[in-house]
Amino acid sequence: MEPLGPDIVDAAQGLWSRIALFFEMMILPMRLYQLAAIAALILLSWLVGRVASGLWGAWLHDRVDWPKWRLRLGVLIGRRMGLIIFALLAWTVVIVMREITWPSRSALIALAASIATAWLVIFFAMRLVANRLLRRIISWIAWIWVTLFLLDLTDPAARFLDSFAITMDDLRLSALTVLKALVVTGLLIAAARALSRMITGRLARNEDISPTMRVLTGKLLQVVLFSLAVVVGLRAVGFDLTGLAVFSGAVGVGLGFGLQKVVSNLVSGVIILLDKSIKPGDVISLGDTFGWIQELGARYVSVVTRDGKEYLIPNEDLVTGQVVNWSHTDNFVRLDLKFRASYDDDPHKVSATAIAAVKTVPRVMSDRQAVCWVTGFGDSAIDYVLRFWIDDASKGLTNVRGEVYLALWDAFRDQGITLPFPQREVRLVNPSLRVQRVTPHSDEMESDREH
């Protein structure tokens, strides 16, 4: 095992000496009663906090008309009720003692109140970070840093962390640099995320911009803001990015091969947004999937079907495959309905009856004329096709076809038009032949007679 370097040993000794001096100051007789007061305040705030948290939760449960952000804030307050009460009680004691005695008599209580207040501010401020793991890491780092700052231990702690470093040519990577980069970058990413959400929300309410341009602008804005947050965050703490040029190039080549499909889907998503082939709200068919586009993501397109299923289709499939967009240029969709009628019925009457019947269906467009044509003379019936238009394909196709079929059934029954079933006619060439009809029942009877 290699011995520790002299820089690490010196930094550790300096940090330990400052911590030892701090505790020696804490156990002075003039400060012991302040420690006892802090302990009493902690116990009192814990007891009061448990009772107040239950009452607060019951009161918050009745606030059904509040918006979600206010309810979330109320839940967070309930989680830190004990710490809030401790900070309020501690500051109250400090204010009272400073009015009746010297400020030094309450310095330790003021220090505890300052630490509790700083912890509360960090707890609520970290709600801006969406990623739970990143939020916890930044919160713990911020809590430790603010505690060391208020205890006047930041300089020796910083020298101790900076002594743990890895040096590669011109690149020096220390534990202090990594922690600073993590905190600053995390805060900038949270700010970029909040800013992109605000701008995307305003774009979504702007009716002058097409849906595809809204999505494209929002995605490009997110990429730019998050990239700037990472670069600015790393440069703000003095992290030299040029030293990682070769390493990042090698990693980029490896990621390029490993994430080929991911990159293909990302590029395909940008192509879809640029050529405006599909947009949110369009009704599409892709293979056996029929539904409307709910969301255009960076890697996939969300398609919701009539039965409530949500399909996440990769963008590459929409670019390279055949997609039927029922509402690409307009919302008009023509449907064909095939049926058959008997040879005994007049085709002109059948066509007129079918056209009149389809007009009674509410979803069928009245300003686009429906037509009915004879398509063939079958073995036992005449074949027809009924063509009509709708403008709301997102509401489904099978249901409107079913309504038209029922309308045809009712109209044909009223007009005496027959819907035939397949029939076969057998003719005897030699009329002198004797024909005997045999049924399973008669065969059994003949078998019984023979026995």
Helices and strands as residue ranges (DSSP letters): H 6-26, H 29-61, H 68-79, H 81-100, G 103-106, H 107-125, G 126-128, H 132-150, H 154-163, E 165-168, E 171-174, H 175-204, H 211-236, G 242-244, H 245-258, H 260-275, E 283-286, E 289-296, E 300-305, E 310-314, H 315-320, E 324-325, E 333-341, H 347-358, E 371-377, E 382-390, G 393-395, H 398-415, H 440-450
